[in-house]
């Protein structure tokens, strides 16, 4: 019986990935071209399964292959196969890209929230305004009837002093005195310094 001769068998297959990585570590560009051809497809497939975006997957695959060229001297065959080492680099780089994209998205989200946040606390502003109005009402109630009437017409209804005097049928000087005395009493009640 004749034995079949296998052309292109193990002897002619050339160096395996581990040997090629050793040559790449010494700067052999032809060895890198062969490594590139051997690992490009698996690396792209792994990266695409993590990233899902074809354009980003191609970009990360190029980054991984560049990293293989630069870090080939760190490959140790005793710690695993060449393909495992390359795919580990690819997986790490793809995960880093996902984390970077998530961090960027988180930053944009926080920035958008800051843009929508009012410059002041609206609730606090409303509460303070309500408390101030209540304090003014309380202080207005401490005025005499004549002072309260004059202050209300002049400051809450916007009438001029002369119009207040005409409406109340009193001299202008009397209205001015009532307003002055009323405002002094309000100032003291509100705790406003002169």
NURO-158745 format. One line per 4 residues: number of its first residue (from 1); their letters; for each residue x, y, z of C-alpha. Coordinates in steps of 0.05 Angstrom, whole numbers, plus 5000, padded with zeros to 4 digits. Example, Ala and Ser with C-alpha at 12.3 -4.5 7.8 and 13.67 -1.06 7.14 Angstrom:
1> AS> 5246 4910 5156; 5273 4979 5143
# end
This chain:
1> XXXX> 5000 5000 5000; 5026 5068 4981; 5026 5124 5031; 4994 5189 5010
5> XXXX> 5040 5248 5008; 5009 5310 5039; 5032 5373 5006; 5030 5433 5052
9> XXXX> 5029 5390 5114; 5057 5412 5181; 5128 5420 5157; 5108 5472 5105
13> XXXX> 5055 5508 5147; 5106 5558 5172; 5114 5586 5241; 5055 5586 5289
17> XXXX> 5027 5648 5323; 5073 5642 5383; 5135 5640 5339; 5110 5698 5297
21> XXXX> 5098 5739 5360; 5170 5726 5380; 5192 5752 5313; 5146 5812 5319
25> XXXX> 5178 5826 5387; 5245 5833 5350; 5214 5883 5301; 5200 5836 5242
29> XXXX> 5148 5872 5200; 5135 5812 5154; 5120 5769 5216; 5072 5823 5239
33> XXXX> 5036 5822 5171; 5025 5747 5181; 5002 5758 5253; 4955 5811 5228
37> XXXX> 4925 5763 5177; 4917 5708 5230; 4884 5749 5285; 4847 5806 5250
41> XXXX> 4783 5767 5239; 4777 5737 5309; 4795 5804 5341; 4743 5842 5300
45> XXXX> 4691 5789 5316; 4704 5794 5391; 4706 5869 5392; 4642 5874 5351
49> XXXX> 4607 5827 5400; 4624 5875 5457; 4614 5942 5422; 4559 5926 5372
53> XXXX> 4579 5987 5331; 4615 5969 5266; 4654 6034 5259; 4678 6033 5331
57> XXXX> 4693 5959 5326; 4739 5971 5266; 4773 6029 5303; 4784 5987 5366
61> XXXX> 4810 5928 5324; 4863 5974 5294; 4882 5998 5364; 4888 5925 5387
65> XXXX> 4932 5906 5329; 4976 5967 5341; 4981 5945 5414; 5001 5875 5391
69> XXXX> 5058 5906 5351; 5081 5949 5409; 5073 5899 5465; 5095 5834 5430
73> XXXX> 5158 5832 5474; 5112 5822 5535; 5080 5760 5506; 5099 5698 5545
77> XXXX> 5081 5631 5513; 5087 5598 5581; 5025 5636 5605; 4979 5618 5547
81> XXXX> 4971 5614 5473; 4985 5672 5427; 4912 5676 5405; 4889 5678 5478
85> XXXX> 4937 5735 5492; 4914 5775 5431; 4840 5764 5446; 4851 5784 5518
89> XXXX> 4881 5850 5493; 4821 5858 5447; 4770 5844 5502; 4803 5893 5550
93> XXXX> 4807 5948 5497; 4733 5937 5477; 4710 5939 5550; 4752 6002 5561
97> XXXX> 4716 6034 5501; 4648 6016 5530; 4667 6045 5598; 4694 6108 5566
101> XXXX> 4631 6117 5525; 4588 6106 5587; 4629 6156 5628; 4622 6207 5572
105> XXXX> 4547 6195 5569; 4542 6203 5645; 4581 6269 5642; 4536 6295 5587
109> XXXX> 4475 6274 5627; 4500 6310 5690; 4517 6372 5649; 4447 6372 5619
113> XXXX> 4417 6367 5689; 4459 6425 5712; 4435 6467 5653; 4363 6453 5673
117> XXXX> 4374 6466 5748; 4350 6536 5766; 4402 6585 5792; 4363 6588 5857
121> XXXX> 4319 6542 5896; 4248 6561 5874; 4215 6528 5934; 4260 6565 5984
125> XXXX> 4248 6630 5947; 4172 6620 5950; 4174 6603 6024; 4217 6663 6041
129> XXXX> 4172 6709 6000; 4110 6682 6034; 4141 6691 6103; 4162 6762 6086
133> XXXX> 4092 6779 6063; 4062 6750 6126; 4110 6790 6169; 4092 6854 6131
137> XXXX> 4018 6840 6141; 4030 6828 6216; 4068 6894 6221; 4016 6932 6182
141> XXXX> 3964 6909 6232; 4005 6944 6287; 3993 7012 6254; 3938 7058 6277
145> XXXX> 3876 7058 6233; 3895 7126 6203; 3967 7105 6189; 3945 7038 6158
149> XXXX> 3894 7073 6113; 3947 7124 6089; 4001 7071 6078; 3953 7025 6041
153> XXXX> 3929 7079 5994; 3999 7107 5980; 4041 7043 5977; 3993 6987 5959
157> XXXX> 3946 7024 5913; 3999 7071 5885; 3965 7137 5898; 4005 7201 5904
161> XXXX> 4006 7236 5972; 3961 7292 5945; 3911 7240 5919; 3911 7206 5988
165> XXXX> 3898 7273 6021; 3840 7289 5974; 3810 7219 5982; 3813 7222 6058
169> XXXX> 3794 7296 6060; 3853 7315 6103; 3910 7365 6092; 3971 7341 6054
173> XXXX> 4016 7353 6115; 3973 7307 6157; 3979 7251 6105; 4055 7261 6103
177> XXXX> 4059 7257 6179; 4016 7194 6181; 4058 7161 6127; 4123 7181 6161
181> XXXX> 4101 7155 6229; 4071 7092 6197; 4135 7076 6158; 4178 7086 6221
185> XXXX> 4133 7038 6259; 4137 6987 6201; 4212 6994 6198; 4218 6980 6272
189> XXXX> 4170 6921 6269; 4206 6890 6209; 4274 6900 6242; 4301 6940 6183
193> XX> 4358 6987 6201; 4350 7059 6180
# end
